[in-house]
């Protein structure tokens, strides 16, 4: 096992993971975790600021706004100015979090993110809300499924995609205390809570949530839950034991954990609520092409735009449900042989 990668064996799963098999599985939007984490970060440092583009309730800035009104700024619908203002405040020692829908920030403000935030290595943090097709009825114009690609390519940028609301809270706190430009991606809809307050979390360190040596499923975001469900089905129905890796930090990615998964399992499935091209899975493929090539299958949106619909139906429609992961793992396993 790669050194430094948190591994949860069977006993640790019972202790540190929520019961993702439970009939009364807890469902909480990951954006709620961000709001809670920002309040905690604000209590630890008066330099933590919240700056929003007229979406305080949607992005869960509302609690921070009420708790620390002197640390909150509302600028209206002006995403490019959002980044510019944050860059100036960071230059005088503040720690600004800026929030909007991911489609608009970083989508609309990408040039300012690249130049003001990253080129100058400012300590600005972006909260990209409503990412993925699970935004639901808002439709294609509001469903950011290209944002990991455009952010991971920017030098100096850290990109984090937590698996649930509990981990999103931890990420918001940790990223507030870490120097440098950051992109934290999270969603709108209620999603499965699969970690607990005791589950280890460290920026840049992937987590092995389930052991197995036949196929490694490397996932990020809310689809980590679907990956765990798929792994259970593969074990029960096909005798295929899957390692499930929560690859929450897309950049800098835990290369040791990725290579170890490939060496131990011999085949990989990547899972993300994003375009298949240029996202988390593409970074996994880049690492393995250089260090340990193995068969890889990619789960994500296949070069299409989203559409309006029920969040969970859209995840299934675009081939990111547990059944699709099962079939991809079977293909990866057969290719290994």
C-alpha positions in Angstrom: 0.0 0.0 0.0 1.3 3.5 -0.8 2.7 5.3 2.2 0.7 8.3 3.4 -2.6 7.2 1.8 -5.4 6.8 4.4 -6.7 3.2 4.2 -10.0 2.2 5.8 -10.0 -1.6 6.4 -13.2 -3.5 7.2 -13.1 -2.5 10.9 -12.3 1.1 10.1 -15.2 1.3 7.6 -17.6 0.3 10.4 -16.1 3.0 12.6 -15.5 5.8 10.2 -18.1 5.4 7.4 -21.8 6.0 7.6 -23.9 3.0 6.7 -24.4 3.7 2.9 -26.5 0.5 2.7 -29.0 1.7 5.3 -32.7 2.0 4.2 -32.8 5.4 6.0 -29.6 6.7 4.4 -29.0 10.3 5.3 -29.2 12.7 2.4 -27.7 16.2 2.7 -26.6 18.6 -0.1 -22.9 19.0 -0.3 -23.4 22.8 -0.4 -24.7 22.6 3.2 -21.3 21.3 4.3 -19.6 24.2 2.6 -21.8 26.7 4.5 -21.1 25.0 7.8 -17.3 24.8 7.1 -17.2 28.5 6.1 -18.8 29.5 9.4 -16.2 27.4 11.3 -13.4 28.9 9.3 -14.7 32.4 10.0 -14.8 31.7 13.7 -11.1 30.7 13.6 -9.9 33.7 11.6 -11.4 37.2 11.2 -9.4 37.4 7.9 -11.8 34.9 6.3 -14.2 36.8 4.1 -17.3 35.8 2.1 -18.0 37.6 -1.1 -21.0 36.6 -3.2 -22.6 37.4 -6.5 -26.2 37.7 -5.4 -26.6 34.0 -4.6 -26.0 33.9 -0.8 -28.8 31.4 -0.1 -28.1 29.1 -3.0 -24.4 28.9 -2.3 -25.0 28.6 1.5 -23.3 31.9 2.3 -26.4 32.9 4.3 -25.3 31.4 7.6 -21.8 33.0 7.3 -23.5 36.4 6.4 -25.6 36.3 9.5 -22.8 35.0 11.9 -20.2 37.5 10.6 -21.8 40.4 8.8 -18.6 42.5 9.0 -16.8 39.7 7.1 -19.4 39.4 4.3 -19.6 41.4 1.0 -22.4 41.3 -1.5 -21.5 42.7 -5.0 -24.4 41.6 -7.1 -24.3 39.7 -10.4 -20.7 40.5 -11.5 -18.6 37.4 -11.5 -15.5 39.0 -13.1 -15.5 41.7 -10.4 -16.0 39.0 -7.8 -12.5 37.6 -8.6 -10.9 41.1 -9.0 -12.2 42.3 -5.6 -11.1 39.1 -4.0 -7.6 39.4 -5.5 -7.2 42.9 -4.0 -8.4 41.8 -0.6 -6.0 38.8 -0.6 -3.1 41.1 -1.5 -3.6 42.9 1.9 -3.8 39.6 3.9 -7.4 38.6 3.8 -8.7 35.1 3.0 -11.6 35.7 0.6 -14.1 32.9 -0.4 -16.0 33.9 -3.5 -19.1 32.0 -4.5 -21.5 31.6 -7.4 -22.8 28.7 -9.5 -19.8 26.9 -11.0 -21.0 27.6 -14.5 -20.5 31.4 -13.8 -17.6 31.3 -11.4 -15.2 30.0 -12.7 -17.1 29.5 -16.0 -17.8 33.2 -16.8 -14.8 34.6 -14.9 -12.1 32.1 -16.1 -9.7 34.7 -17.5 -9.8 36.7 -14.2 -9.3 33.4 -12.3 -6.3 32.6 -14.5 -4.6 36.0 -14.4 -5.6 37.7 -11.1 -5.8 34.6 -8.9 -3.4 32.0 -10.3 -0.7 34.0 -12.2 -0.3 36.2 -9.1 -0.6 33.2 -6.7 -3.2 35.0 -4.6 -4.9 33.4 -1.6 -8.4 33.4 -3.1 -10.8 30.5 -2.7 -13.5 29.7 -5.2 -16.7 27.9 -4.1 -18.2 26.5 -7.3 -21.8 25.5 -6.4 -24.4 23.7 -8.4 -21.9 21.6 -10.3 -22.8 18.6 -12.4 -26.0 17.4 -14.1 -27.6 16.8 -10.6 -28.4 20.5 -10.6 -31.5 19.1 -12.2 -34.3 21.4 -13.6 -32.0 24.4 -14.1 -30.8 22.7 -17.3 -27.7 22.8 -19.5 -27.0 26.5 -19.0 -26.5 26.0 -15.3 -24.9 22.5 -15.2 -21.2 22.9 -15.0 -19.7 19.6 -16.4 -16.5 21.2 -17.8 -15.2 23.0 -14.8 -12.7 20.4 -13.5 -11.1 20.5 -16.9 -10.7 24.3 -17.1 -9.5 24.6 -13.5 -7.0 21.7 -13.2 -5.0 23.0 -16.2 -4.3 26.4 -14.4 -0.9 26.5 -12.7 -0.8 26.8 -8.9 -4.6 25.9 -8.6 -5.7 23.3 -6.1 -8.9 21.5 -7.1 -11.0 19.6 -4.6 -14.3 17.6 -5.2 -15.6 16.2 -1.8 -17.7 13.1 -1.7 -20.4 14.3 0.7 -21.5 17.2 3.0 -19.4 16.1 5.9 -16.2 16.0 3.8 -17.2 19.3 2.1 -17.2 21.0 5.5 -13.8 19.6 6.3 -12.5 20.7 2.9 -13.8 24.3 3.4 -12.0 24.5 6.8 -8.8 22.9 5.5 -8.6 25.1 2.4 -9.2 28.2 4.4 -6.1 27.4 6.4 -4.0 26.5 3.3 -2.2 29.2 1.3 -2.9 29.6 -2.4 -5.6 29.7 -5.0 -8.3 27.0 -4.6 -11.3 25.6 -6.4 -13.8 23.7 -4.2 -16.6 22.0 -6.3 -19.9 20.9 -4.8 -23.5 20.3 -5.7 -27.1 21.5 -5.1 -29.2 18.3 -4.7 -29.3 16.2 -1.6 -26.8 13.3 -1.8 -25.7 10.4 0.4 -23.7 11.1 3.5 -21.0 8.3 3.5 -18.4 9.7 5.9 -18.5 10.8 9.5 -16.8 13.4 11.6 -14.1 10.8 12.4 -13.3 9.8 8.8 -9.7 11.0 8.0 -9.4 13.8 5.5 -6.3 15.5 4.1 -5.9 17.6 1.0 -3.9 15.7 -1.6 -4.4 12.3 0.0 -6.9 9.8 -1.5 -8.9 7.5 0.7 -9.5 3.8 0.2 -13.0 3.2 1.3 -13.3 -0.4 0.2 -10.6 -3.0 -0.4 -10.4 -5.3 -3.4 -7.9 -6.6 -5.9 -9.9 -7.2 -9.1 -10.7 -3.7 -10.2 -10.1 -0.3 -8.7 -12.9 2.3 -8.9 -11.4 5.8 -8.6 -14.2 8.3 -8.0 -14.8 11.9 -6.8 -17.8 13.9 -5.6 -21.2 12.5 -4.9 -20.6 9.5 -7.3 -18.3 7.9 -4.7 -21.6 6.6 -3.2 -22.7 5.1 -6.5 -19.2 3.5 -6.7 -19.6 1.8 -3.3 -23.1 0.5 -4.3 -21.7 -0.8 -7.6 -18.8 -2.5 -5.8 -21.2 -4.3 -3.5 -23.2 -5.5 -6.6 -20.1 -6.6 -8.3 -19.1 -8.7 -5.3 -22.5 -10.3 -4.8 -23.5 -10.9 -8.4 -20.2 -11.4 -10.3 -17.6 -12.3 -7.7 -15.5 -9.2 -8.6 -13.9 -7.5 -5.6 -13.4 -3.8 -6.2 -11.2 -1.3 -4.4 -13.0 2.0 -4.1 -10.9 5.1 -3.9 -12.3 8.5 -2.9 -10.1 10.7 -5.1 -11.3 14.0 -3.6 -8.3 16.1 -4.5 -8.1 16.3 -8.3 -5.1 18.6 -8.1 -2.6 17.9 -6.7 -3.7 14.3 -7.2 -2.4 11.5 -5.0 -0.3 9.8 -7.6 1.0 7.2 -5.3 -2.5 6.0 -4.5 -3.4 5.9 -8.2 -0.4 3.9 -9.2 -0.8 1.5 -6.3 -4.4 0.9 -7.3 -3.3 0.1 -10.8 -0.5 -2.3 -9.6 -2.7 -4.0 -7.1 -5.9 -4.4 -9.2 -4.6 -4.4 -12.8 -7.6 -2.3 -14.2 -9.3 0.9 -13.4 -12.7 2.6 -13.7 -12.8 6.4 -13.1 -16.1 7.9 -12.0 -17.0 11.6 -12.0 -20.0 13.9 -12.6 -18.2 15.7 -15.4 -17.3 15.3 -19.0 -15.2 12.2 -19.5 -12.7 14.3 -21.4 -10.1 16.3 -19.5 -11.5 15.8 -16.0 -10.4 13.7 -13.0 -10.3 10.5 -15.0 -8.1 12.1 -17.6 -5.6 13.0 -14.9 -5.7 9.4 -13.7 -4.9 8.2 -17.2 -2.1 10.7 -17.5 -0.5 9.4 -14.3 -0.8 5.8 -15.4 0.4 6.3 -18.9 3.6 7.6 -17.4 4.0 5.2 -14.5 1.9 2.0 -14.9 -0.4 1.6 -17.9 -3.5 -0.6 -17.3 -6.9 -0.9 -18.9 -9.1 2.0 -18.0 -12.9 2.6 -18.4 -14.3 6.1 -17.9 -17.6 7.0 -16.3 -18.9 10.5 -16.9 -20.9 12.6 -19.4 -20.0 11.5 -23.0 -19.4 14.7 -24.9 -22.9 16.1 -24.5 -24.6 19.0 -22.7 -26.9 18.5 -19.8 -30.7 19.1 -19.8 -33.5 19.9 -17.4 -34.8 17.0 -15.4 -34.9 15.1 -12.1 -31.4 15.1 -10.6 -31.1 11.4 -10.0 -32.8 10.5 -13.3 -30.2 12.7 -15.1 -27.3 10.9 -13.4 -28.7 7.6 -14.6 -29.5 9.0 -18.1 -26.0 10.2 -18.6 -24.5 6.8 -17.6 -23.3 7.6 -14.1 -25.5 5.4 -12.1 -24.4 2.2 -10.2 -25.5 -0.1 -13.0 -23.3 1.8 -15.5 -20.4 1.5 -13.1 -21.0 -2.2 -12.7 -20.8 -2.7 -16.5 -17.7 -0.5 -16.8 -16.0 -2.6 -14.1 -16.8 -5.8 -15.8 -15.4 -4.5 -19.1 -12.2 -3.3 -17.3 -11.9 -6.7 -15.6 -12.3 -8.6 -18.9 -9.7 -6.4 -20.6 -7.2 -7.1 -17.8 -7.5 -10.8 -18.6 
